[in-house]
Amino acid sequence: MEKGTGMLLIAGACMLVLLIGSIKNRMEWILNFGIRTVMGGIVICLINSMLKRWGIDCQVGLGPVSLLTSGTLGFSGVSLLYAVSAFHLL
């Protein structure tokens, strides 16, 4: 085997290992994002119903931006959405 061919095989094997590792991390990130999005949507619905029952007019809608925020930032994103909503009431 020539030196150049051997180096190409080693480089190809390294790239394959890195690709498999990045796919695994990417799938884990996508699953984590999906779980946070669903949980954030549920929490927004629960908080909206509680605020409506208490007569407080500070509700957050369930749209793409709010779900993206809760999916990216988690429960702190939900808190941020309600803080922005409360700020607009002032």
N, C-alpha and C positions, 0 to 999 in steps of 0.2 A: 504494500500500500504506500502510495506517495505521501509525502509530508503535507501537501496542500489538501489532499482528499481527507486525511485523518483530521486535520484542523477543521475542515468543513463539517465532518460528522460530529465532532465534539461541539462545535458551535450550534449545529442543528439540534443536538440532544439538549443543550442548555436552553435554547429557545423554546423547545417543546415543554420542558419542565416549567419555565416561566409562564408560558401560555396556560398550562393546566392550573397553575397556582392562581393566576389572575382570573380565570373563569370561576374557580371556586370562591374567591373573594367577592367577585361581582355578584354571584348568585346569592351569597350570604347577605350582601348589602341590599339587593333587591327584595329579598324576603323580609329583612329588617324594616325597610322602607314601607312595604305593604302592610306589615303588622302595625306599625306606628300610624299609618294613614287610617286604617280601619278603626283602631282604638281611639284616635283623635276624633273621627267622625262620631263615634258612639258617645264620647265625652261631651262633644259640642251639643249633640241632641239632648243629653241629660241635663246639662247646664242650662240650655235654652228653655227646657220645660220647667226647671226649677225657678228660673228667673221670671218666667211668664206667670207661674203660680203665685209668686211673691209680689207681682205687680211691678217689677223692675223692667224698664224698657231698654235693656242693654243686651241685645241678642246678636249672635254671629250667624251668618248664613252658611249653608253647606254648598260651597261652590268649588271650582277647581283650585282657586288661589288659596282658600282656607284649608283644603285637604292637602295641597302641596306644602303649605306652611307646617301643618301638623305632622305630615310625613317626614319632612326634612328635620324639623326641630324637636319633634316629640311633644310632650306635655308642656314644655316651656313655650313652644309655638302656639299652643292653644291659649296659654296665659297671655301671650303677646297679642293674639287676636282680640281677646276680651279687653285688654288694656287699651288697645287702639279704639275699640268700640266705645268704651267708657270715656275716652278722651274726646271723642266726637260729640258726646252729650254735653260737654261743658260749653 
